[in-house]
């Protein structure tokens, strides 16, 4: 979905843990702000997603749950 080629990503396989790939730069289009770039980790597990604290702290996040909307503004 993010257009990442895992063949070129750094692969990690630790005993007893899910394998994962480190991606140095992913561009994300988020509502209300210009596209942002961040590091990413792809894992062979099933869940909707986790964008991580380093990206989250760059913005003020407002969730309008009843209307299923998200508003963002830079935190600095």
N, CA, C and O atoms as a GROMACS GRO file, in nm:
protein
  304
    1UNK      N    1   0.081  -0.120   0.000
    1UNK     CA    2   0.000   0.000   0.000
    1UNK      C    3   0.086   0.127   0.000
    1UNK      O    4   0.041   0.230  -0.050
    2UNK      N    5   0.205   0.121   0.053
    2UNK     CA    6   0.290   0.239   0.060
    2UNK      C    7   0.392   0.244  -0.053
    2UNK      O    8   0.472   0.336  -0.060
    3UNK      N    9   0.389   0.146  -0.141
    3UNK     CA   10   0.482   0.145  -0.253
    3UNK      C   11   0.624   0.111  -0.214
    3UNK      O   12   0.719   0.157  -0.278
    4UNK      N   13   0.642   0.033  -0.110
    4UNK     CA   14   0.774  -0.004  -0.061
    4UNK      C   15   0.817  -0.135  -0.125
    4UNK      O   16   0.740  -0.230  -0.131
    5UNK      N   17   0.940  -0.139  -0.172
    5UNK     CA   18   0.996  -0.261  -0.229
    5UNK      C   19   1.077  -0.332  -0.120
    5UNK      O   20   1.188  -0.290  -0.089
    6UNK      N   21   1.021  -0.438  -0.064
    6UNK     CA   22   1.088  -0.508   0.046
    6UNK      C   23   1.216  -0.579   0.000
    6UNK      O   24   1.300  -0.613   0.082
    7UNK      N   25   1.230  -0.600  -0.130
    7UNK     CA   26   1.353  -0.663  -0.181
    7UNK      C   27   1.475  -0.575  -0.157
    7UNK      O   28   1.587  -0.625  -0.147
    8UNK      N   29   1.454  -0.444  -0.146
    8UNK     CA   30   1.566  -0.352  -0.124
    8UNK      C   31   1.573  -0.304   0.022
    8UNK      O   32   1.664  -0.229   0.057
    9UNK      N   33   1.480  -0.346   0.106
    9UNK     CA   34   1.478  -0.305   0.246
    9UNK      C   35   1.568  -0.394   0.331
    9UNK      O   36   1.599  -0.507   0.292
   10UNK      N   37   1.611  -0.342   0.445
   10UNK     CA   38   1.697  -0.418   0.536
   10UNK      C   39   1.613  -0.524   0.610
   10UNK      O   40   1.520  -0.489   0.683
   11UNK      N   41   1.646  -0.650   0.590
   11UNK     CA   42   1.568  -0.761   0.647
   11UNK      C   43   1.623  -0.801   0.783
   11UNK      O   44   1.744  -0.808   0.803
   12UNK      N   45   1.532  -0.828   0.878
   12UNK     CA   46   1.570  -0.873   1.012
   12UNK      C   47   1.489  -0.997   1.047
   12UNK      O   48   1.367  -0.999   1.030
   13UNK      N   49   1.555  -1.100   1.094
   13UNK     CA   50   1.488  -1.224   1.135
   13UNK      C   51   1.549  -1.268   1.267
   13UNK      O   52   1.653  -1.335   1.269
   14UNK      N   53   1.485  -1.232   1.378
   14UNK     CA   54   1.533  -1.268   1.510
   14UNK      C   55   1.457  -1.391   1.559
   14UNK      O   56   1.336  -1.401   1.542
   15UNK      N   57   1.528  -1.484   1.618
   15UNK     CA   58   1.470  -1.608   1.668
   15UNK      C   59   1.352  -1.579   1.761
   15UNK      O   60   1.365  -1.503   1.856
   16UNK      N   61   1.238  -1.640   1.734
   16UNK     CA   62   1.121  -1.629   1.820
   16UNK      C   63   1.042  -1.501   1.804
   16UNK      O   64   0.946  -1.478   1.879
   17UNK      N   65   1.079  -1.415   1.708
   17UNK     CA   66   1.007  -1.289   1.686
   17UNK      C   67   0.965  -1.282   1.540
   17UNK      O   68   1.028  -1.344   1.455
   18UNK      N   69   0.859  -1.205   1.510
   18UNK     CA   70   0.821  -1.190   1.369
   18UNK      C   71   0.932  -1.124   1.288
   18UNK      O   72   1.000  -1.034   1.338
   19UNK      N   73   0.950  -1.169   1.165
   19UNK     CA   74   1.051  -1.105   1.081
   19UNK      C   75   1.002  -0.966   1.042
   19UNK      O   76   0.881  -0.940   1.037
   20UNK      N   77   1.098  -0.876   1.014
   20UNK     CA   78   1.061  -0.741   0.975
   20UNK      C   79   1.166  -0.681   0.882
   20UNK      O   80   1.279  -0.729   0.873
   21UNK      N   81   1.124  -0.575   0.812
   21UNK     CA   82   1.209  -0.506   0.717
   21UNK      C   83   1.214  -0.358   0.755
   21UNK      O   84   1.110  -0.297   0.780
   22UNK      N   85   1.333  -0.302   0.760
   22UNK     CA   86   1.349  -0.160   0.789
   22UNK      C   87   1.351  -0.078   0.661
   22UNK      O   88   1.429  -0.106   0.570
   23UNK      N   89   1.266   0.022   0.655
   23UNK     CA   90   1.258   0.110   0.538
   23UNK      C   91   1.302   0.249   0.581
   23UNK      O   92   1.243   0.307   0.673
   24UNK      N   93   1.403   0.303   0.518
   24UNK     CA   94   1.460   0.432   0.560
   24UNK      C   95   1.368   0.550   0.534
   24UNK      O   96   1.370   0.645   0.612
   25UNK      N   97   1.289   0.546   0.427
   25UNK     CA   98   1.207   0.663   0.397
   25UNK      C   99   1.079   0.622   0.326
   25UNK      O  100   1.082   0.561   0.220
   26UNK      N  101   0.966   0.660   0.388
   26UNK     CA  102   0.834   0.639   0.330
   26UNK      C  103   0.766   0.774   0.329
   26UNK      O  104   0.773   0.849   0.426
   27UNK      N  105   0.699   0.806   0.219
   27UNK     CA  106   0.624   0.932   0.210
   27UNK      C  107   0.477   0.902   0.237
   27UNK      O  108   0.417   0.815   0.173
   28UNK      N  109   0.418   0.976   0.332
   28UNK     CA  110   0.279   0.957   0.369
   28UNK      C  111   0.199   1.083   0.340
   28UNK      O  112   0.243   1.194   0.368
   29UNK      N  113   0.081   1.065   0.283
   29UNK     CA  114  -0.010   1.176   0.261
   29UNK      C  115  -0.111   1.174   0.376
   29UNK      O  116  -0.192   1.082   0.386
   30UNK      N  117  -0.104   1.275   0.461
   30UNK     CA  118  -0.192   1.286   0.576
   30UNK      C  119  -0.285   1.404   0.558
   30UNK      O  120  -0.248   1.501   0.491
   31UNK      N  121  -0.405   1.399   0.614
   31UNK     CA  122  -0.501   1.507   0.590
   31UNK      C  123  -0.458   1.640   0.653
   31UNK      O  124  -0.415   1.645   0.768
   32UNK      N  125  -0.468   1.747   0.574
   32UNK     CA  126  -0.447   1.881   0.626
   32UNK      C  127  -0.304   1.927   0.637
   32UNK      O  128  -0.279   2.040   0.679
   33UNK      N  129  -0.206   1.843   0.600
   33UNK     CA  130  -0.065   1.882   0.607
   33UNK      C  131   0.004   1.834   0.479
   33UNK      O  132  -0.044   1.741   0.414
   34UNK      N  133   0.117   1.897   0.443
   34UNK     CA  134   0.192   1.846   0.327
   34UNK      C  135   0.239   1.702   0.352
   34UNK      O  136   0.246   1.658   0.467
   35UNK      N  137   0.271   1.631   0.247
   35UNK     CA  138   0.322   1.494   0.260
   35UNK      C  139   0.442   1.493   0.354
   35UNK      O  140   0.525   1.583   0.350
   36UNK      N  141   0.450   1.391   0.439
   36UNK     CA  142   0.560   1.379   0.533
   36UNK      C  143   0.639   1.252   0.502
   36UNK      O  144   0.584   1.155   0.450
   37UNK      N  145   0.767   1.255   0.535
   37UNK     CA  146   0.850   1.137   0.519
   37UNK      C  147   0.891   1.088   0.657
   37UNK      O  148   0.913   1.168   0.748
   38UNK      N  149   0.903   0.957   0.670
   38UNK     CA  150   0.939   0.897   0.797
   38UNK      C  151   1.003   0.761   0.772
   38UNK      O  152   0.988   0.704   0.664
   39UNK      N  153   1.072   0.710   0.871
   39UNK     CA  154   1.121   0.572   0.865
   39UNK      C  155   1.002   0.479   0.887
   39UNK      O  156   0.901   0.519   0.945
   40UNK      N  157   1.014   0.356   0.841
   40UNK     CA  158   0.906   0.261   0.857
   40UNK      C  159   0.962   0.122   0.885
   40UNK      O  160   1.078   0.093   0.857
   41UNK      N  161   0.876   0.039   0.940
   41UNK     CA  162   0.910  -0.101   0.965
   41UNK      C  163   0.794  -0.184   0.911
   41UNK      O  164   0.679  -0.164   0.952
   42UNK      N  165   0.822  -0.276   0.822
   42UNK     CA  166   0.722  -0.369   0.771
   42UNK      C  167   0.740  -0.502   0.843
   42UNK      O  168   0.851  -0.554   0.854
   43UNK      N  169   0.628  -0.556   0.893
   43UNK     CA  170   0.633  -0.683   0.965
   43UNK      C  171   0.534  -0.781   0.905
   43UNK      O  172   0.431  -0.741   0.850
   44UNK      N  173   0.565  -0.906   0.915
   44UNK     CA  174   0.479  -1.011   0.863
   44UNK      C  175   0.378  -1.052   0.971
   44UNK      O  176   0.375  -1.166   1.017
   45UNK      N  177   0.294  -0.955   1.010
   45UNK     CA  178   0.189  -0.979   1.107
   45UNK      C  179   0.061  -0.912   1.059
   45UNK      O  180   0.066  -0.829   0.968
   46UNK      N  181  -0.051  -0.947   1.117
   46UNK     CA  182  -0.178  -0.892   1.074
   46UNK      C  183  -0.231  -0.794   1.178
   46UNK      O  184  -0.266  -0.832   1.289
   47UNK      N  185  -0.235  -0.666   1.140
   47UNK     CA  186  -0.304  -0.563   1.214
   47UNK      C  187  -0.313  -0.440   1.126
   47UNK      O  188  -0.241  -0.431   1.026
   48UNK      N  189  -0.399  -0.346   1.160
   48UNK     CA  190  -0.427  -0.234   1.071
   48UNK      C  191  -0.306  -0.144   1.049
   48UNK      O  192  -0.287  -0.093   0.938
   49UNK      N  193  -0.226  -0.123   1.150
   49UNK     CA  194  -0.109  -0.039   1.132
   49UNK      C  195  -0.069   0.033   1.259
   49UNK      O  196  -0.149   0.049   1.351
   50UNK      N  197   0.052   0.075   1.262
   50UNK     CA  198   0.108   0.148   1.374
   50UNK      C  199   0.206   0.248   1.315
   50UNK      O  200   0.313   0.209   1.267
   51UNK      N  201   0.172   0.376   1.319
   51UNK     CA  202   0.260   0.474   1.256
   51UNK      C  203   0.374   0.516   1.346
   51UNK      O  204   0.469   0.578   1.299
   52UNK      N  205   0.368   0.484   1.474
   52UNK     CA  206   0.480   0.506   1.564
   52UNK      C  207   0.488   0.644   1.625
   52UNK      O  208   0.441   0.743   1.568
   53UNK      N  209   0.548   0.650   1.743
   53UNK     CA  210   0.561   0.773   1.819
   53UNK      C  211   0.644   0.880   1.748
   53UNK      O  212   0.605   0.997   1.753
   54UNK      N  213   0.756   0.846   1.682
   54UNK     CA  214   0.834   0.952   1.618
   54UNK      C  215   0.754   1.035   1.518
   54UNK      O  216   0.772   1.156   1.509
   55UNK      N  217   0.666   0.971   1.443
   55UNK     CA  218   0.582   1.046   1.349
   55UNK      C  219   0.468   1.115   1.423
   55UNK      O  220   0.435   1.229   1.391
   56UNK      N  221   0.408   1.048   1.519
   56UNK     CA  222   0.294   1.107   1.590
   56UNK      C  223   0.331   1.236   1.662
   56UNK      O  224   0.250   1.328   1.667
   57UNK      N  225   0.451   1.243   1.719
   57UNK     CA  226   0.488   1.362   1.796
   57UNK      C  227   0.514   1.484   1.708
   57UNK      O  228   0.528   1.595   1.760
   58UNK      N  229   0.521   1.466   1.578
   58UNK     CA  230   0.541   1.578   1.486
   58UNK      C  231   0.413   1.658   1.462
   58UNK      O  232   0.418   1.766   1.402
   59UNK      N  233   0.297   1.605   1.507
   59UNK     CA  234   0.168   1.668   1.479
   59UNK      C  235   0.079   1.669   1.602
   59UNK      O  236   0.099   1.592   1.696
   60UNK      N  237  -0.020   1.759   1.600
   60UNK     CA  238  -0.131   1.755   1.695
   60UNK      C  239  -0.242   1.680   1.624
   60UNK      O  240  -0.285   1.719   1.516
   61UNK      N  241  -0.288   1.573   1.685
   61UNK     CA  242  -0.387   1.485   1.624
   61UNK      C  243  -0.523   1.508   1.689
   61UNK      O  244  -0.536   1.500   1.811
   62UNK      N  245  -0.623   1.536   1.610
   62UNK     CA  246  -0.760   1.550   1.659
   62UNK      C  247  -0.845   1.444   1.592
   62UNK      O  248  -0.863   1.444   1.471
   63UNK      N  249  -0.899   1.353   1.673
   63UNK     CA  250  -0.984   1.246   1.621
   63UNK      C  251  -1.130   1.280   1.650
   63UNK      O  252  -1.167   1.303   1.765
   64UNK      N  253  -1.210   1.283   1.546
   64UNK     CA  254  -1.355   1.302   1.558
   64UNK      C  255  -1.418   1.165   1.533
   64UNK      O  256  -1.457   1.132   1.422
   65UNK      N  257  -1.426   1.087   1.639
   65UNK     CA  258  -1.470   0.948   1.625
   65UNK      C  259  -1.614   0.934   1.576
   65UNK      O  260  -1.639   0.852   1.487
   66UNK      N  261  -1.711   1.012   1.629
   66UNK     CA  262  -1.848   0.996   1.579
   66UNK      C  263  -1.860   1.019   1.428
   66UNK      O  264  -1.941   0.955   1.362
   67UNK      N  265  -1.779   1.111   1.374
   67UNK     CA  266  -1.786   1.141   1.231
   67UNK      C  267  -1.674   1.077   1.150
   67UNK      O  268  -1.663   1.100   1.030
   68UNK      N  269  -1.591   0.996   1.216
   68UNK     CA  270  -1.482   0.923   1.153
   68UNK      C  271  -1.391   1.015   1.071
   68UNK      O  272  -1.365   0.991   0.953
   69UNK      N  273  -1.343   1.123   1.139
   69UNK     CA  274  -1.255   1.218   1.074
   69UNK      C  275  -1.128   1.237   1.156
   69UNK      O  276  -1.125   1.213   1.276
   70UNK      N  277  -1.025   1.279   1.087
   70UNK     CA  278  -0.896   1.306   1.148
   70UNK      C  279  -0.848   1.443   1.102
   70UNK      O  280  -0.852   1.473   0.983
   71UNK      N  281  -0.802   1.526   1.197
   71UNK     CA  282  -0.744   1.655   1.162
   71UNK      C  283  -0.603   1.660   1.221
   71UNK      O  284  -0.581   1.617   1.334
   72UNK      N  285  -0.509   1.711   1.143
   72UNK     CA  286  -0.370   1.721   1.185
   72UNK      C  287  -0.320   1.864   1.170
   72UNK      O  288  -0.364   1.936   1.081
   73UNK      N  289  -0.230   1.903   1.259
   73UNK     CA  290  -0.157   2.028   1.241
   73UNK      C  291  -0.019   2.009   1.298
   73UNK      O  292  -0.002   1.935   1.395
   74UNK      N  293   0.081   2.074   1.239
   74UNK     CA  294   0.218   2.058   1.290
   74UNK      C  295   0.228   2.097   1.437
   74UNK      O  296   0.162   2.192   1.480
   75UNK      N  297   0.309   2.026   1.514
   75UNK     CA  298   0.319   2.053   1.657
   75UNK      C  299   0.421   2.160   1.689
   75UNK      O  300   0.426   2.206   1.803
   76UNK      N  301   0.503   2.202   1.592
   76UNK     CA  302   0.602   2.305   1.623
   76UNK      C  303   0.562   2.442   1.579
   76UNK      O  304   0.637   2.538   1.599
   0.00000   0.00000   0.00000
